[in-house]
Amino acid sequence: MSFSEFRHLVAKQEVNASDVMHCVLGLRSLEIDVYFNLLKGAATIKEVAEGLGRNRSTIQRATQNLVQRGFVKRRSRTLRKGGYIYVYEAVSLGTVKALIKEALDSFYETLVKFLDKMAA
């Protein structure tokens, strides 16, 4: 989504959380879908894949990116018959809101510095 498209949505007051997460945080649509799926409760990759109707490897890649970027946490759960499985859980929406605000503040500061240099 371009800045112009985002600005248009904001002007029409049709912006939603997915639009903001895509534009400000650079998340892809699938990553956003995985995040909101996990926000409902902790789940395995298989459970998320089934819930979203996607294959496991696609969900695994999206989830790994979310883990690396701090939107999802991974923990291991011991199985009764031995071994373990990874369970994924989304960080709170409040945490994501804080990350969005932080990204916007950083963008604003960078833009102001650019404009100050341009005026000189």
SULCORGI-V793142 format. One line per field, one symbol per residue. ss: DSSP state (h for helix, s for strand, l for the rest). psi: psi as a letter, one per 40 degrees, with the letter a starting at -180 (. if undefined). Layout:
# SULCORGI-V793142
ss: ???
psi: ???
This chain:
# SULCORGI-V793142
ss: llhhhhhhhhhlllllhhhhhhhhhlllhhhhhhhhhhhlllslhhhhhhhhlllhhhhhhhhhhhhhhllssssssslllllsssssssllhhhhhhhhhhhhhhhhhhhhhhhhhhhl
psi: hidddddddddefeiiddddddddefiiddddddddddddiiiidddddddefiidddddddddddddeeeiihiihhideiaiihhihiiiddddddddddddddddddddddddddd.
